[in-house]
């Protein structure tokens, strides 16, 4: 491999991808393709930590692949593959469960606490153990940088700890990865509750804009989005969290800076701003979906198969080393 740094990231097919996933994660990836060895995975084994309908899961795996491509991920520059097609991920996950991870690590994971709520003993072991599989995804490829949204920071930090502990015990097998989080847009919030993250698994569809929502539906969701008291268009996340979120969405999709949006809307109200944002979102989705619809299932499958071969080569070489140092075959 070249001396370029390696980045790895992924999205789990557990629901319809939102503009949060796009802004927080995918846009970073697209920019990084020129300067890094990039590996992007559809991390399907992460989706089954909660119940999934097999036919929905199959559909979403292809849809996410198409979303990567429609966003500008170029399979000639980047490896695009499906996690379950490379068994080394789950194999390394087991090894890391045993060598490098403590139950106390997993008990303090914010996402686990949020997802399990007061049912911590009644959810699947997979939901609890999920960050270890994520650590395996990352360190399997000598990844240096992991571009993710803010909610994944703690998981990447755990991957660092696990890799360090493994290396301490067995020698320098793994590269220690680092999270890369955008300054703006790393945490897009729900349109119906600015204290909650915009999530693909949200039961309330008004809270998120899916990348495959029709532009008309998306427009309505923006117009219905909650706003704060007052009327001035200023970026003030503390006192105007809902508006700050809408400004961030606008800026991320239109490329206009928040400063210039504040200037443009000086003296105008929320209604005007939302109308323009609705238009920005509709234009973005129309263009995005045009690209998405041009990609066939067959194209997506071909790209995944090609990616599987490339990823397998790297992953198998690393697993050979791991098996050797721990003393199995
Ligand atoms: P997932 O599938 O929940 O989300 C995929 C990516 O989108 C980011 N994201 C957001 N960014 C900004 N605002 C939001 N509202 C928002 N919601 C989601 C996430 O931070 C993430 O970058 N565990 C991971 C998937 C994973 C992974 C990995 C990531 C598995 N293995 C290895 C990186 C490296 C997850 O559940 O992301």
Boltz pocket constraint, residues with backbone or C-beta under 6 A from the ligand:
constraints:
  - pocket:
      binder: B
      contacts: [[A, 8], [A, 9], [A, 10], [A, 11], [A, 12], [A, 13], [A, 20], [A, 21], [A, 22], [A, 23], [A, 24], [A, 25], [A, 43], [A, 46], [A, 133], [A, 134], [A, 137], [A, 138], [A, 146], [A, 147], [A, 148], [A, 149], [A, 150], [A, 151], [A, 152], [A, 155], [A, 185], [A, 186], [A, 187], [A, 188], [A, 189], [A, 197], [A, 198], [A, 199]]
      max_distance: 6.0
